């Protein structure tokens, strides 16, 4: 079921189709999905005035004082969860988060992305996003706890029987289809037990919702197969890290070619944004090796760069940002990329000459001529804390939560 519903249509569907639970889903500022399950009798109240939650227990949403917030479901995001029983079905909707008086919560990541989308629309510009998220599958122990033992020892695009994840990926893809998310391709990645599934481009908000759903589906399907899915950037020190490659295309009401300005804007603000694209210490063990960028460069097709222009679609060119990793909150990542792109467009920034070399095989004296990405979490936090760009587009509680973690 992939139709876009109104509140009344959702209520009618729930009444007529034996829906017993409605999950109201949202994310904290770190991208961790949360939910509250309500019964069908509470659905009208949810649409009318929202469902109260305790914000004091959720990262970045507030303290003990004035801690009541309300979840307001977005009916257009309604899906049935295919892994729940057919008898007593479960549906899910993503929610906007408001204060009791109905004003939006400034720290709501989904709301932050919506604000960025509206800022772009005011300029006659829209962005489409596609996410490529890598992950590892690990075996579990006798108690069902994750181990550090990969599910297989296969390599890049290997096939069964070496690739043991083939059936797991198939089940993930079929589950995504049932949720209205269209996978484009799936394959074994470079590391043992490492996998990748890519899905189609969509508008920024749908793409972020889909990325959150994707992580949930992968973890659920892995668990059903007695495995543990790991989305950390570098789960195995001596193996390839996992990236969140973000593909961006731009559409202008006047038909202008804005992609060069978009690339230049992202490069201009990448220092500021890196903390939100690579938010954990493990992130910096990945950058600069195994096809993960370490320098602020761009090129066509070249996977050693921060940004590359894929050859796949010459009629609708896109830019692929390769530094982000799956520990990022996609709502915040996409929002900041939109604002960086808009800044590049407004200032008519142009990117430097393309770097058409393999940076992993480039001599040190040549590498010294390129700007480096932050090399540690501490450096990324310092740059974020000093950033006027971030202060212009993110609320202080979000910046502080990321910068001031122990």
C-alpha positions in Angstrom: 0.0 0.0 0.0 1.8 3.2 -1.2 -1.1 5.6 -1.8 -1.0 9.1 -0.2 -3.8 9.3 2.3 -5.7 12.1 4.0 -6.6 11.8 7.8 -10.2 10.7 7.0 -9.0 8.1 4.5 -6.5 6.7 7.1 -9.3 6.5 9.7 -11.5 4.7 7.2 -8.7 2.3 6.1 -7.9 1.4 9.8 -11.6 0.7 10.5 -12.1 -1.4 7.5 -8.9 -3.4 7.3 -8.5 -4.9 10.8 -5.7 -2.6 11.8 -5.1 -3.0 15.6 -2.1 -0.9 16.2 -0.8 2.4 14.8 2.8 3.2 15.3 3.6 7.0 15.4 7.2 7.2 14.4 9.8 10.0 14.8 13.5 10.4 15.3 15.7 12.0 17.9 18.4 14.4 16.9 20.9 11.6 16.3 18.6 9.8 13.9 17.5 7.0 16.2 14.0 6.0 15.3 11.4 6.0 18.1 7.7 5.3 18.1 4.6 5.2 20.2 1.9 2.6 19.4 -1.7 3.7 19.8 -5.0 1.9 19.3 -7.4 2.7 16.5 -9.8 4.4 19.0 -7.1 7.1 19.6 -6.5 7.9 15.9 -8.9 10.8 15.6 -7.4 12.4 18.6 -3.9 11.9 17.2 -4.9 13.8 14.0 -6.9 16.4 15.9 -4.5 17.4 18.7 -1.6 15.0 18.7 -0.3 12.3 21.1 1.7 13.5 24.1 5.2 12.3 24.7 7.8 12.9 27.5 10.5 15.0 25.7 12.8 15.0 28.7 13.8 11.4 27.9 14.6 12.1 24.2 18.0 13.5 23.1 17.9 17.1 22.1 14.2 17.6 22.7 14.2 19.4 26.0 14.8 19.1 29.8 12.6 18.3 32.7 10.8 21.7 32.6 8.0 22.0 30.0 8.8 18.6 28.7 5.4 17.7 27.1 5.6 17.5 23.3 3.0 16.1 20.8 3.3 13.8 17.9 1.2 14.8 14.9 1.0 12.0 12.3 1.6 12.8 8.6 -1.1 10.7 6.9 0.8 10.8 3.6 3.4 8.4 5.1 1.0 5.6 6.1 2.3 2.1 5.4 1.5 -1.3 6.7 4.4 -3.1 8.4 4.7 -6.3 6.4 6.6 -8.2 9.1 3.8 -7.9 11.6 0.9 -10.5 11.8 -1.8 -10.4 9.2 -4.3 -10.8 12.0 -4.2 -7.6 14.0 -2.2 -5.6 11.5 0.2 -2.8 12.3 0.6 0.4 10.3 3.1 3.2 10.7 3.1 7.0 10.1 6.0 9.4 10.5 5.1 12.4 12.7 5.8 16.1 13.1 6.6 17.2 16.6 5.0 20.3 18.2 4.7 22.1 21.5 1.3 21.9 23.3 0.2 25.1 21.6 0.8 23.6 18.2 4.1 25.4 17.3 6.7 23.2 15.7 9.6 21.9 17.8 12.7 23.7 16.5 14.8 20.6 17.2 12.6 18.1 15.3 15.0 16.8 12.6 12.1 16.2 10.2 10.9 19.7 10.7 14.5 21.0 10.1 14.5 19.3 6.7 11.1 20.6 5.9 12.3 24.1 6.6 15.2 23.6 4.2 12.9 22.3 1.5 10.7 25.3 1.9 13.7 27.7 1.6 14.6 26.0 -1.7 11.1 26.2 -3.0 11.0 29.9 -2.2 13.8 30.2 -4.7 12.0 28.1 -7.3 14.4 25.2 -6.7 13.8 21.6 -5.8 16.3 18.8 -4.9 16.0 15.1 -5.3 18.1 12.7 -3.2 19.2 9.1 -3.4 20.9 7.3 -0.6 23.3 4.4 -0.9 23.8 2.9 2.6 26.3 0.1 3.3 26.0 -2.2 6.2 27.6 -5.4 7.7 25.9 -8.6 8.6 27.4 -10.4 11.7 26.6 -13.7 13.2 25.0 -13.8 16.7 26.0 -15.8 19.7 23.8 -18.4 21.6 22.1 -15.5 23.4 21.2 -13.7 20.2 23.8 -11.0 20.8 25.9 -9.6 17.9 29.5 -10.9 17.5 32.3 -9.5 15.4 32.2 -12.6 13.1 31.0 -11.6 9.6 28.2 -13.7 8.0 30.5 -14.6 5.1 34.0 -14.0 3.7 32.8 -12.8 0.2 34.1 -9.8 -1.6 32.8 -7.1 -3.9 29.8 -8.3 -6.0 30.7 -12.0 -5.3 27.9 -14.5 -5.8 26.5 -17.4 -3.8 27.7 -19.7 -2.3 30.6 -17.3 -1.3 28.0 -14.5 -0.8 25.7 -15.8 2.0 23.8 -12.6 2.2 22.0 -13.1 -1.1 18.7 -14.4 0.4 18.8 -11.8 3.2 19.2 -9.0 0.6 16.3 -10.5 -1.4 14.1 -10.5 1.7 15.1 -6.9 2.5 14.2 -5.8 -1.1 10.8 -7.5 -1.1 10.0 -5.9 2.3 11.0 -2.5 1.0 8.8 -3.0 -2.0 5.9 -3.9 0.3 6.5 -0.6 2.1 6.4 1.4 -1.1 10.2 1.9 -1.4 11.6 0.8 -4.8 15.1 -0.9 -4.6 17.2 -0.4 -7.7 20.1 -2.8 -7.0 21.7 -4.9 -4.3 25.0 -6.6 -4.1 27.8 -7.8 -1.8 30.2 -5.1 -0.9 34.0 -5.1 -0.5 34.2 -6.2 3.2 33.3 -9.7 4.5 29.7 -9.7 5.4 29.3 -6.2 3.9 26.2 -5.4 1.8 24.7 -2.5 -0.2 21.1 -1.9 -1.4 20.3 1.2 -3.4 16.9 2.6 -4.0 15.4 5.2 -6.4 15.6 8.9 -6.2 12.8 10.8 -4.6 12.1 14.2 -3.0 14.3 15.1 -0.1 11.7 14.4 2.7 10.6 11.0 1.2 14.3 10.1 0.7 15.1 10.8 4.4 12.0 8.9 5.6 13.0 6.0 3.3 16.6 6.0 4.8 15.2 5.7 8.3 12.8 3.0 7.2 15.6 1.2 5.4 17.7 0.9 8.5 14.7 -0.5 10.4 13.9 -3.0 7.7 17.5 -4.2 7.4 17.8 -4.7 11.2 14.4 -6.5 11.4 15.1 -8.8 8.5 18.6 -9.6 9.8 17.2 -10.5 13.2 14.6 -12.8 11.6 17.5 -14.6 10.0 19.5 -15.0 13.2 21.9 -12.2 12.3 22.8 -8.7 13.4 23.0 -5.7 11.0 25.7 -3.2 11.8 25.5 0.4 10.4 28.6 1.8 12.1 31.1 3.5 9.9 34.0 1.1 10.6 32.9 -2.1 12.4 36.1 -4.0 11.5 39.3 -2.1 11.8 41.2 -3.9 9.0 38.2 -4.0 6.5 36.3 -1.5 4.4 34.2 1.0 6.2 30.5 1.6 5.5 29.4 4.8 3.7 26.2 6.7 3.2 26.7 8.0 -0.3 24.3 10.8 -1.0 23.3 11.5 -4.5 21.8 15.0 -5.2 20.2 16.5 -8.3 18.8 20.0 -8.6 15.8 21.3 -10.6 15.3 24.9 -11.3 12.1 26.6 -12.4 14.0 28.6 -15.0 15.9 25.6 -16.4 19.4 26.8 -15.3 22.2 24.3 -14.9 22.9 24.8 -11.2 24.8 21.6 -10.4 28.3 23.4 -10.5 27.0 25.9 -7.9 25.6 23.0 -5.8 29.0 21.3 -5.8 30.8 24.5 -5.0 28.4 25.2 -2.1 28.9 21.8 -0.6 32.7 22.1 -0.9 32.6 25.5 0.7 30.6 24.3 3.8 31.9 20.7 4.1 34.1 21.6 7.1 31.1 23.0 8.9 28.9 20.1 8.1 31.3 17.2 8.7 30.2 16.7 12.3 26.6 16.0 11.1 27.7 13.8 8.3 30.2 11.8 10.4 29.0 12.2 14.0 31.0 9.5 15.8 34.7 8.7 16.6 34.4 5.6 14.5 33.6 7.8 11.5 37.1 9.1 11.3 38.7 5.7 11.2 36.9 5.3 7.8 37.7 8.6 6.1 40.8 8.6 3.8 40.9 4.9 3.0 39.1 2.1 1.2 37.3 4.5 -1.2 36.3 6.9 1.6 37.5 10.5 0.8 40.0 12.4 2.9 40.3 15.6 0.9 37.9 18.3 -0.3 38.0 17.6 -4.1 35.7 16.6 -6.9 35.9 14.8 -10.2 33.8 12.9 -12.7 33.4 9.1 -11.9 36.4 9.1 -9.6 35.7 7.3 -6.3 38.7 8.7 -4.5 37.0 12.1 -4.3 34.7 13.9 -1.9 32.2 14.6 -4.7 32.0 12.7 -8.0 29.7 13.2 -11.0 28.5 9.7 -11.9 28.4 8.7 -15.6 25.0 7.0 -15.3 22.6 9.6 -16.4 23.9 12.4 -18.7 20.4 13.9 -19.2 19.9 14.4 -15.5 23.3 14.9 -13.9 23.8 14.4 -10.2 26.5 14.9 -7.7 27.4 12.1 -5.3 28.8 13.1 -1.9 30.9 10.2 -0.6 32.1 11.3 2.9 28.9 10.7 4.9 28.3 7.5 6.8 25.3 5.6 8.1 25.6 7.0 11.6 24.4 10.4 10.3 20.8 11.5 10.8 19.6 11.8 7.2 17.1 14.6 8.0 19.9 16.8 9.3 22.4 15.7 6.6 20.0 16.5 3.8 18.9 19.8 5.3 22.5 21.0 5.6 23.3 19.9 2.1 20.3 21.8 0.7 21.3 25.0 2.6 24.9 24.6 1.4 23.7 24.1 -2.2 21.4 27.2 -2.0 24.3 29.2 -0.7 26.4 28.1 -3.7 23.6 29.0 -6.0 22.9 32.4 -4.5 26.5 33.4 -4.4 27.1 31.8 -7.9 30.1 29.9 -6.5 32.1 27.8 -8.9 34.0 24.7 -8.0 37.8 24.5 -8.4 39.3 22.5 -11.2 38.4 18.8 -11.0 41.0 16.5 -9.4 41.3 13.7 -12.0 43.8 11.6 -10.1 43.6 8.6 -7.8 44.2 10.3 -4.4 45.1 7.0 -2.8 48.1 6.7 -5.1 49.1 10.4 -5.1 52.5 11.4 -3.6 52.4 13.2 -0.3 53.8 16.5 -1.6 50.9 16.7 -4.1 48.3 15.8 -1.5 49.5 18.7 0.6 48.1 21.1 -2.0 44.5 19.9 -1.2 42.3 20.9 1.7 41.7 17.9 4.1 38.5 16.9 5.7 38.5 17.0 9.5 40.6 14.1 10.6 39.0 13.5 14.1 35.7 14.0 15.9 37.4 16.6 18.1 38.4 18.7 15.1 34.9 18.3 13.5 33.3 19.5 16.7 35.5 22.5 16.9 34.7 23.5 13.4 31.0 23.1 13.9 31.0 25.1 17.1 32.6 28.0 15.3 30.4 27.8 12.3 28.1 30.7 11.4 26.7 28.6 8.6 25.4 26.0 11.2 24.1 28.7 13.5 22.0 30.1 10.7 20.3 26.8 9.9 20.2 24.7 13.0 18.8 25.5 16.5 21.3 25.9 19.3 20.2 22.8 21.2 21.0 20.6 18.2 24.4 22.1 17.7 25.2 21.9 21.4 24.1 18.3 21.6 26.5 17.3 18.8 29.4 19.5 19.9 29.2 19.0 23.7 28.9 15.2 23.9 31.4 13.6 26.4 
